[in-house]
Every structure is written in C-alpha cells, then in structure tokens.
Amino acid sequence: MKQGNLLLILFSLVIFTSCKVESSKLFVRTFTQSGSKGLYSYSFNTKTGELNNKKLEAEIKDPSFLTISDNKKYARIL
C-alpha cells in the first residue's frame, strides 16, 4: 500500500484545543511490518492543513489504541 494511502487510513487521533489555534499535535499510529516504528506525532496547521515536524513518539509494534490523560500530559498506548 502506498505511504500516502497508509497515512490516510491510519490517522487515529487529532487533538484540537480550539478552532482559533493554528497548530495542533496530531498522532499517527502505523503498522510496523513495512519499516515504520509505531507512534508518530506531527504539528498540524489547522489553517493550511500542512503536517510538519514528524517525531517518533513511541517505538511500539502495531499500536492499536491511544488515550490521553485528562490533564493532557500523558498518553497510554496499547
């Protein structure tokens, strides 16, 4: 499957704190059998739709569930 299609399928969670905020953190879960390493984050520009600053957040095999704590300081990945 092409990388672009894979990203569209695997977008799992977008955290928007406000519609006025121009940048939000976007988490992307990936399947690891094709060289990907697990959970990534991007800066998502809500005005332009651009994704920047790709960062590997957790090296985990095929993450399937993500939850954020109420205080938004911690993530649990299964």
KASULHU-V979212 format. One record per backbone hydrogen bond with DSSP energy under -1.0 kcal/mol. CO is the residue of the C=O (numbers start at 1). NH is the residue of the N-H. If there is no record, write none. Layout:
co: <CO CO>
nh: <NH NH>
//
This chain:
co: <2 3 4 5 6 7 10 13 22 24 25 26 27 28 32 37 38 39 39 40 41 42 43 44 45 50 52 55 58 58 65 67 69 74 76>
nh: <6 7 8 9 10 11 29 27 46 44 15 42 13 40 35 60 30 57 58 28 55 26 52 24 49 45 43 41 39 60 78 76 72 69 67>
//
